Amino acid sequence: MATMNNLPDVAGSLYTSTYRNVKLAGKAPPATNLTGTGSCFDTTVLAISRAGAHKPIECDELPVWSKSTMSYKYAVGKPDPSGFLRKGEGKLIKSTMRVQEEDTKDTGIKPTPPKAGAFARRDNPPNTAFRRFYERGDLPIAVDHRGSKNMIAWKVDIEKLDYHHYLPIFFDGVRETQEPYRFLAVKGVEDMLKAGGSKILPVIPQLIIPIKTALNTRHHSVMCITLQLLQKLVLGADLVGEALVPYYRQVLPIFNLYKNKNKNIGDGIDYGQRNYDCLGELIADTLALFEQKGGDDAFINIKYMVPCYESQVSYA
């Protein structure tokens, strides 16, 4: 049976994952000259983009509300009385279409539909509440540099913290990509979930928006961290899995989108399984945990949002 002690240390693997992605895989390092953070030490204009938001539609003309039809419609100009097909113009239209087809054959370029961009990375501005509170000195934490890995030096006892105030702030910082904010937010969530006990359950409604925002960024590393923390959240206290069932409609759409995002290496051996960076496997494990801890109504609600999901629980 899965417990929090069996799950990996998410914060402890952040620095190794950054080194592995930048130095070994050759990926771009996280940005350091971030602007628009909204903190008290940033003099730039606050970023207007919203994390995980859709791209605005580039349209020259928008539909207007029609009182006669009670619906939106595009404005239509006055019809041209001379705009009709005359005798003999049909052959001209056919010849024009034939010339266009021949031009397409000569160039070898065929028109293709535009990409939907469902898997494209979305905006993730550094304007989290965690960054703002930390730089203002309102969070009782500091980085404790140790020999093997870093830890958090809590200035107060974790059991005495107001979870309604601090836990949503730490969850909001999960989508950070810059250090030390990312490490402090992830490790803070892990420490609070480990010591929270009965204090976690009443805070579940306040955690949905930060979790949904982190998943909607479509950022691979942010999504992997969020999924692992979701597993620890479900195992952190009793009845948390059942409390998450009403919020499946906010969280599970991203699961359904990325559930097949596997490495697909055939008969090869994946030597990096311990890194937990495969979205498909993390989503499958998280959904199975949701079903195990979500009670009687968990499976039907998961099936509603992820139609291809099959039950992982044996009721025999």
PAPA-531247 format. One line per field, with one value per residue (C-alpha): x, y, z; residue number from 0. Coordinates in steps of 0.5 Angstrom, whole numbers. Example, Ala and Ser with C-alpha at 12.3 -4.5 7.8 and 13.67 -1.06 7.14 Angstrom:
BEGIN
u 25/27
v -9/-2
w 16/14
seq 0/1
END
This chain:
BEGIN
u 0/3/5/8/15/15/14/20/23/21/25/31/31/30/38/40/34/36/43/41/37/42/49/47/41/43/36/35/37/31/31/34/33/25/21/14/14/10/15/17/24/22/21/19/11/7/6/-1/-1/-4/-1/-4/-9/-11/-8/-12/-15/-12/-19/-20/-27/-31/-39/-44/-50/-56/-63/-67/-64/-62/-55/-48/-47/-42/-44/-46/-45/-50/-51/-48/-53/-48/-45/-48/-46/-46/-47/-40/-37/-37/-31/-27/-28/-26/-20/-18/-19/-15/-9/-9/-8/-3/1/0/3/9/11/10/7/0/-5/-5/-9/-6/-4/-8/-3/-6/1/4/7/3/5/8/10/14/8/6/4/10/15/12/11/18/21/17/20/13/15/18/23/30/35/39/45/47/52/48/42/39/33/28/30/23/23/17/14/10/5/3/3/-4/-5/-11/-6/1/-1/-5/1/6/2/2/9/10/10/16/22/27/31/31/23/22/26/23/16/16/20/15/9/12/14/7/4/8/6/-1/-5/-12/-10/-10/-17/-21/-16/-17/-22/-17/-11/-15/-14/-6/-6/-10/-6/0/-2/-5/2/3/11/13/17/12/7/11/12/5/3/8/5/-2/0/3/-3/-8/-4/-2/-9/-15/-21/-17/-18/-26/-25/-22/-28/-32/-26/-24/-27/-22/-16/-17/-18/-10/-10/-14/-10/-3/-5/-1/5/10/17/15/22/20/24/29/31/29/35/31/25/28/27/20/19/15/8/4/6/5/-2/-3/-1/-4/-11/-10/-9/-15/-19/-16/-17/-23/-29/-35/-36/-29/-28/-35/-32/-25/-29/-33/-27/-22/-26/-20/-19/-20/-21/-14/-18/-20/-27/-27
v 0/7/12/18/15/11/17/20/27/32/38/34/32/39/41/34/35/42/40/34/38/44/40/34/34/41/45/52/54/58/65/69/76/76/82/84/79/84/84/90/89/89/96/94/94/88/82/83/76/70/64/58/63/62/66/72/71/75/78/84/84/82/80/84/83/83/85/82/75/75/73/75/76/79/86/85/91/93/88/90/90/88/82/76/71/73/69/66/68/60/58/64/61/54/56/61/55/50/55/55/48/47/52/48/42/46/48/42/46/43/48/45/46/50/47/47/48/44/41/48/51/57/63/62/69/70/74/68/70/66/70/76/74/71/77/81/77/75/67/64/60/60/55/51/49/42/37/32/36/43/43/49/52/54/59/57/50/47/45/52/55/57/52/56/62/59/52/56/61/55/51/58/58/50/53/57/56/60/58/59/60/53/49/53/52/45/43/48/44/37/39/42/36/31/35/37/32/34/41/39/37/44/47/43/48/53/49/48/54/54/47/48/54/50/44/49/52/46/46/39/40/44/39/33/37/38/31/28/33/31/24/27/31/25/21/27/26/22/24/28/24/24/31/32/28/35/38/33/38/43/38/32/36/36/29/27/31/28/21/18/23/17/16/10/7/0/-6/-1/0/7/8/15/12/14/21/21/25/21/25/19/14/20/21/14/13/19/17/10/13/18/12/8/14/17/13/10/16/17/12/14/22/20/16/22/27/21/17/12/11/3/2/0/-3/-10/-10/-18
w 0/-2/3/4/6/-1/-5/-8/-5/-10/-8/-7/-14/-17/-17/-20/-26/-27/-28/-32/-37/-38/-38/-41/-45/-47/-46/-45/-37/-33/-35/-29/-32/-30/-30/-28/-22/-18/-12/-8/-10/-18/-21/-27/-30/-27/-32/-35/-38/-33/-32/-36/-40/-47/-53/-55/-62/-67/-71/-74/-73/-68/-68/-65/-61/-65/-61/-67/-67/-60/-62/-64/-71/-76/-79/-86/-91/-96/-102/-109/-114/-119/-116/-119/-124/-131/-137/-139/-133/-130/-135/-133/-125/-127/-131/-125/-120/-125/-125/-118/-118/-123/-118/-112/-116/-119/-112/-108/-102/-100/-96/-89/-83/-77/-71/-65/-60/-55/-52/-53/-47/-44/-41/-34/-31/-25/-21/-16/-9/-6/-9/-7/0/1/-2/3/9/11/10/16/12/10/6/10/6/8/5/1/0/2/7/9/16/19/24/27/29/23/27/29/22/20/14/11/10/8/5/-1/-2/-2/-7/-12/-12/-15/-22/-21/-25/-22/-16/-10/-10/-14/-8/-2/-5/-7/0/4/1/3/10/11/8/12/19/17/19/20/18/11/10/11/6/0/-3/-3/-7/-13/-16/-15/-18/-24/-26/-25/-29/-35/-36/-40/-37/-37/-31/-27/-29/-26/-20/-19/-20/-15/-10/-12/-10/-3/-2/-3/2/7/11/11/7/3/-3/-2/-2/-8/-12/-13/-16/-21/-27/-25/-25/-29/-36/-37/-35/-40/-45/-43/-41/-47/-47/-46/-48/-53/-53/-55/-52/-50/-43/-39/-34/-32/-29/-22/-25/-25/-31/-36/-36/-38/-32/-27/-29/-29/-22/-20/-23/-19/-13/-14/-15/-9/-4/-7/-5/-8/-13/-15/-21/-24/-24/-27/-32/-34/-35/-37/-42/-43/-36/-33/-26/-22/-16/-15/-12/-11
seq 0/1/2/3/4/5/6/7/8/9/10/11/12/13/14/15/16/17/18/19/20/21/22/23/24/25/26/27/28/29/30/31/32/33/34/35/36/37/38/39/40/41/42/43/44/45/46/47/48/49/50/51/52/53/54/55/56/57/58/59/60/61/62/63/64/65/66/67/68/69/70/71/72/73/74/75/76/77/78/79/80/81/82/83/84/85/86/87/88/89/90/91/92/93/94/95/96/97/98/99/100/101/102/103/104/105/106/107/108/109/110/111/112/113/114/115/116/117/118/119/120/121/122/123/124/125/126/127/128/129/130/131/132/133/134/135/136/137/138/139/140/141/142/143/144/145/146/147/148/149/150/151/152/153/154/155/156/157/158/159/160/161/162/163/164/165/166/167/168/169/170/171/172/173/174/175/176/177/178/179/180/181/182/183/184/185/186/187/188/189/190/191/192/193/194/195/196/197/198/199/200/201/202/203/204/205/206/207/208/209/210/211/212/213/214/215/216/217/218/219/220/221/222/223/224/225/226/227/228/229/230/231/232/233/234/235/236/237/238/239/240/241/242/243/244/245/246/247/248/249/250/251/252/253/254/255/256/257/258/259/260/261/262/263/264/265/266/267/268/269/270/271/272/273/274/275/276/277/278/279/280/281/282/283/284/285/286/287/288/289/290/291/292/293/294/295/296/297/298/299/300/301/302/303/304/305/306/307/308/309/310/311/312/313/314/315
END
